Amino acid sequence: MEASESFLAPWTGFFYWVGVAGVAYWTVLLLRYLRYIVRVWVTGNPGAVGPHLGAWAVVTGATDGIGKAYTEELAKRGLKVVLISRSQEKLDQVASDIREKFKVETKTIVADFQDRETIYSKIKAGLEGLEIGILVNNVGVSYSYPENFLDVPELDKLIDNMININCISVCKMTQLVLPGMLKRSKGVIVNVSSIAAVSPTPFLAVYSATKAFVNYFSHCLNVEYKRKGIIVQSLVPHLVVTNMSKLRKASRFRPMPGWFVKYAINTVGLESETAGYPYHELWVWLIHMLPRWVVDESATRLAVKSKYNLLKKQKAN
Ligand SMILES: NC(=O)c1ccc[n+]([C@@H]2O[C@H](COP(=O)([O-])OP(=O)(O)OC[C@H]3O[C@@H](n4cnc5c(N)ncnc54)[C@H](OP(=O)(O)O)[C@@H]3O)[C@@H](O)[C@H]2O)c1
């Protein structure tokens, strides 16, 4: 008995301190995580976006879904808004609702981002002389349903459109707006990417790759210009109830666009890349924790299921 006690004696001290170090490490991690939750998702940064950045906001894809929700939230904060999308009728309707509800000036520009040749000179003319404080590069398109790359209907068209709308628009709009922000040493650019940028998404290959482009572009620009007073944020949401997602019913994990934007806008200045919504951030965390093959396998199962459901719905209509 005495012999074993004397044998273990030096080790009990060692294990005791390993235990203390472990508990201290996990306590620090937990406290840092709690601080992050309170700072980003409870208090947020509601003062970051407002007319102090510049009188005008510009939103691409402003007539529906997430873009419309940004337009409304920005107008609510007292910014005048330039709305850009394809249909003058829809633009007029949304602009007039906003003017009536929030008593702010609006401007509309009709542009189809499929076209990369002519629209940017038109948009440049439309933005001339405006003091732009925030640009939301929101416009984006996805597949009608998940599919193997070579089996995507009208593949050539899809490749061109997706690159023009999802990637070129982000670069070109930034090229138009950033110089004015730099002159005033302030401004915010929010680029709406997707969780498909965080996790390569099989069966949505072109979409996933275009969103990774947006994510990398945003990250680089944020580093290049943050010392000059410009914030560039990449949003990587999971599913939101919009025409694109073809979801109709909201849930905790699948918010309505207005609810999503209320959270996302308060992360500006706190997070340069974020899912924008606490429950979506859990997905991002899970993707980083799980082995790659598990994520690929579940993405494949989900793609097969949603292709089946979407084609069934299409046939029924
Ligand atoms: N919904 C989601 O679950 C989800 C998840 C992750 C990321 N995102 C991203 O969020 C962004 C917005 O998606 P959303 O779901 O809100 O889409 P949405 O509901 O389909 O709305 C798209 C908006 O863009 C406009 N638009 C579409 N094609 C256009 C074009 N060629 N030129 C100009 N405007 C065009 C539409 O207006 P008109 O039709 O009148 O032109 C509409 O205002 C996208 O970048 C998407 O990739 C969405």
PDBQT file of the ligand as one rigid body, heavy atoms in Angstrom, charges set to zero:
ROOT
HETATM    1  N1  LIG A 401     -33.190  32.051 -50.678  1.00  0.00    +0.000 N 
HETATM    2  C1  LIG A 401     -32.237  31.323 -50.155  1.00  0.00    +0.000 C 
HETATM    3  O1  LIG A 401     -32.491  30.281 -49.514  1.00  0.00    +0.000 OA
HETATM    4  C2  LIG A 401     -30.796  31.737 -50.319  1.00  0.00    +0.000 A 
HETATM    5  C3  LIG A 401     -29.826  31.037 -49.593  1.00  0.00    +0.000 A 
HETATM    6  C4  LIG A 401     -28.494  31.426 -49.728  1.00  0.00    +0.000 A 
HETATM    7  C5  LIG A 401     -28.164  32.484 -50.551  1.00  0.00    +0.000 A 
HETATM    8  N2  LIG A 401     -29.118  33.141 -51.243  1.00  0.00    +0.000 N 
HETATM    9  C6  LIG A 401     -28.716  34.248 -52.113  1.00  0.00    +0.000 C 
HETATM   10  O2  LIG A 401     -29.479  35.392 -51.793  1.00  0.00    +0.000 OA
HETATM   11  C7  LIG A 401     -29.625  36.227 -52.929  1.00  0.00    +0.000 C 
HETATM   12  C8  LIG A 401     -31.081  36.592 -53.111  1.00  0.00    +0.000 C 
HETATM   13  O3  LIG A 401     -31.811  35.408 -53.294  1.00  0.00    +0.000 OA
HETATM   14  P1  LIG A 401     -33.395  35.332 -53.067  1.00  0.00    +0.000 P 
HETATM   15  O4  LIG A 401     -33.663  33.962 -52.602  1.00  0.00    +0.000 OA
HETATM   16  O5  LIG A 401     -33.860  36.500 -52.293  1.00  0.00    +0.000 OA
HETATM   17  O6  LIG A 401     -33.891  35.445 -54.596  1.00  0.00    +0.000 OA
HETATM   18  P2  LIG A 401     -35.346  35.787 -55.190  1.00  0.00    +0.000 P 
HETATM   19  O7  LIG A 401     -36.387  35.764 -54.147  1.00  0.00    +0.000 OA
HETATM   20  O8  LIG A 401     -35.481  34.913 -56.381  1.00  0.00    +0.000 OA
HETATM   21  O9  LIG A 401     -35.178  37.309 -55.670  1.00  0.00    +0.000 OA
HETATM   22  C9  LIG A 401     -34.278  37.626 -56.677  1.00  0.00    +0.000 C 
HETATM   23  C10 LIG A 401     -34.298  39.114 -56.952  1.00  0.00    +0.000 C 
HETATM   24  O10 LIG A 401     -33.345  39.375 -57.980  1.00  0.00    +0.000 OA
HETATM   25  C11 LIG A 401     -34.003  39.934 -59.135  1.00  0.00    +0.000 C 
HETATM   26  N3  LIG A 401     -33.376  39.322 -60.307  1.00  0.00    +0.000 N 
HETATM   27  C12 LIG A 401     -33.378  38.016 -60.660  1.00  0.00    +0.000 A 
HETATM   28  N4  LIG A 401     -32.684  37.844 -61.793  1.00  0.00    +0.000 NA
HETATM   29  C13 LIG A 401     -32.249  39.065 -62.159  1.00  0.00    +0.000 A 
HETATM   30  C14 LIG A 401     -31.485  39.543 -63.244  1.00  0.00    +0.000 A 
HETATM   31  N5  LIG A 401     -31.056  38.724 -64.222  1.00  0.00    +0.000 N 
HETATM   32  N6  LIG A 401     -31.197  40.852 -63.323  1.00  0.00    +0.000 NA
HETATM   33  C15 LIG A 401     -31.655  41.704 -62.388  1.00  0.00    +0.000 A 
HETATM   34  N7  LIG A 401     -32.379  41.317 -61.314  1.00  0.00    +0.000 NA
HETATM   35  C16 LIG A 401     -32.681  40.015 -61.220  1.00  0.00    +0.000 A 
HETATM   36  C17 LIG A 401     -35.478  39.581 -58.970  1.00  0.00    +0.000 C 
HETATM   37  O11 LIG A 401     -36.319  40.573 -59.521  1.00  0.00    +0.000 OA
HETATM   38  P3  LIG A 401     -36.901  40.504 -61.028  1.00  0.00    +0.000 P 
HETATM   39  O12 LIG A 401     -37.335  39.099 -61.245  1.00  0.00    +0.000 OA
HETATM   40  O13 LIG A 401     -37.990  41.508 -61.043  1.00  0.00    +0.000 OA
HETATM   41  O14 LIG A 401     -35.757  40.926 -61.886  1.00  0.00    +0.000 OA
HETATM   42  C18 LIG A 401     -35.616  39.630 -57.447  1.00  0.00    +0.000 C 
HETATM   43  O15 LIG A 401     -35.798  40.949 -57.035  1.00  0.00    +0.000 OA
HETATM   44  C19 LIG A 401     -29.021  35.438 -54.088  1.00  0.00    +0.000 C 
HETATM   45  O16 LIG A 401     -27.735  35.917 -54.366  1.00  0.00    +0.000 OA
HETATM   46  C20 LIG A 401     -28.963  34.013 -53.577  1.00  0.00    +0.000 C 
HETATM   47  O17 LIG A 401     -27.945  33.270 -54.185  1.00  0.00    +0.000 OA
HETATM   48  C21 LIG A 401     -30.436  32.786 -51.145  1.00  0.00    +0.000 A 
ENDROOT
TORSDOF 0
